Amino acid sequence: MTSIAAEKNARRTISNPLLSEIVRMSRELFSGPISVEVMSDPDAPGESWTVLNVESDGAPKEIIKTQCEWHERLARQFPDAVSTVRLSIAPRA
């Protein structure tokens, strides 16, 4: 299940169609649930970013390898989103 949080005044969020494509790409790498949220720093409320929260199986080295692959694919397929999308991985036991 994917949930999408939106902030009306966020200056650095991405469009829903682009976000849908990034979530689709992420599902190819991470088999667990994916949720999406918009976050900002309280000291800089005008700056925000989109975080994909994913769960991943496997040994730590495998998770890191998948994380690196996610970043490489994001940069290659969605270069305009690199500065606005973050990845948070929770290992599954």
SULTABEL-V152777 format. One record per backbone hydrogen bond with DSSP energy under -0.5 kcal/mol. CO is the residue of the C=O (numbers start at 1). NH is the residue of the N-H. E is the energy in kcal/mol with one decimal. If there is no record, write none. Layout:
# SULTABEL-V152777
<<CO/NH/E> <CO/NH/E>>
This chain:
# SULTABEL-V152777
<<1/34/-0.7> <3/5/-0.5> <3/36/-2.0> <7/10/-1.0> <15/19/-2.7> <16/20/-2.6> <17/21/-1.6> <18/22/-2.1> <19/23/-2.6> <20/24/-2.2> <21/25/-2.3> <22/26/-2.2> <23/27/-2.2> <24/28/-1.0> <25/28/-0.5> <25/29/-0.6> <26/29/-1.1> <26/30/-2.6> <33/55/-0.9> <35/53/-3.1> <36/5/-0.5> <37/39/-0.5> <37/51/-3.3> <39/49/-2.3> <41/44/-1.9> <42/45/-0.6> <44/41/-0.6> <44/47/-2.2> <46/11/-0.9> <46/48/-0.5> <47/41/-0.8> <49/39/-2.9> <50/86/-2.9> <51/37/-2.1> <51/53/-0.7> <52/54/-0.6> <52/88/-2.8> <53/35/-2.4> <54/90/-2.6> <55/32/-1.1> <56/92/-3.0> <59/63/-2.3> <60/64/-2.5> <61/65/-2.1> <62/66/-2.3> <63/67/-2.5> <64/68/-2.5> <65/69/-2.1> <66/70/-2.5> <67/71/-2.2> <68/72/-2.3> <69/73/-2.7> <70/74/-2.6> <71/75/-2.3> <72/76/-2.1> <73/77/-3.3> <74/78/-2.6> <78/81/-2.1> <78/82/-0.5> <79/82/-0.9> <81/84/-1.5> <81/85/-1.5> <84/50/-3.3> <86/52/-2.7> <88/54/-3.0> <89/91/-0.6> <90/56/-1.8>>
